[in-house]
Amino acid sequence: MEAIDLALALLRLVIGVTMIAHGVNHWIGGGKIAGTGRWFAGLGLRNGVLQAWLSVITEIGAGTLLVLGLLTPLAAAAIISVMLVAGLLAHRKNGFFVFRDGYEYVLVLAVACVALGLAGPGELSVDHAAGIVVDGWAGGAIALGIGVLGAAGLLAVFYRPQPAPQPDKVDEVS
């Protein structure tokens, strides 16, 4: 085993466990599914509870696949998609820094997943053991392409922000 294989396994493990924890928190933490659904609806997504469940399933599922190194480019794509939606809807308006609830954190996770798509899962993975490694430009294109398409598709179907409240107009009397 080479050092790069250990590095890729560590990267997959940390990102995967982080996403699993994030999904579990959306599911049973704080406001649970109902609270997560209200938060998503507040971001402009229709069917907030459905969005909460989709997020939970995607985060736990993709995180688990990433930890195992199974279908790595697709797992990376799912995480990229979730991070793009989060970055655009929840964090972009707050600037870069995470301590201001900015997009720093989601950007790092998304770019790390693009890098995993390019580099592949390494030898310490189910993909390697099964002989189904897709890496290089193909793996990167799958991760980034499907991630971007997934985010765009979700936003096209479900994003319907509420218009900003308008001040009441007073009718002029002539």
Secondary structure as the mmCIF struct_conf table of DSSP 4:
data_model
#
loop_
_struct_conf.conf_type_id
_struct_conf.id
_struct_conf.beg_label_comp_id
_struct_conf.beg_label_asym_id
_struct_conf.beg_label_seq_id
_struct_conf.end_label_comp_id
_struct_conf.end_label_asym_id
_struct_conf.end_label_seq_id
HELX_RH_AL_P HELX_RH_AL_P1 ALA A 3 ILE A 28
BEND BEND1 GLY A 29 GLY A 29
TURN_TY1_P TURN_TY1_P1 GLY A 30 GLY A 31
HELX_RH_AL_P HELX_RH_AL_P2 LYS A 32 GLY A 42
TURN_TY1_P TURN_TY1_P2 LEU A 43 GLY A 44
STRN STRN1 LEU A 45 LEU A 45
BEND BEND2 ARG A 46 ASN A 47
HELX_RH_AL_P HELX_RH_AL_P3 GLY A 48 LEU A 68
TURN_TY1_P TURN_TY1_P3 GLY A 69 GLY A 69
BEND BEND3 LEU A 70 LEU A 71
HELX_RH_AL_P HELX_RH_AL_P4 THR A 72 ALA A 86
HELX_RH_PI_P HELX_RH_PI_P1 GLY A 87 HIS A 91
HELX_RH_3T_P HELX_RH_3T_P1 ARG A 92 ASN A 94
BEND BEND4 PHE A 96 PHE A 96
HELX_RH_3T_P HELX_RH_3T_P2 VAL A 98 ARG A 100
TURN_TY1_P TURN_TY1_P4 ASP A 101 ASP A 101
BEND BEND5 TYR A 103 TYR A 103
HELX_RH_AL_P HELX_RH_AL_P5 GLU A 104 ALA A 119
BEND BEND6 GLU A 123 SER A 125
HELX_RH_AL_P HELX_RH_AL_P6 VAL A 126 ALA A 130
TURN_TY1_P TURN_TY1_P5 GLY A 131 GLY A 131
HELX_RH_AL_P HELX_RH_AL_P7 GLY A 136 PHE A 158
STRN STRN2 TYR A 159 TYR A 159
HELX_LH_PP_P HELX_LH_PP_P1 PRO A 161 GLU A 172
#
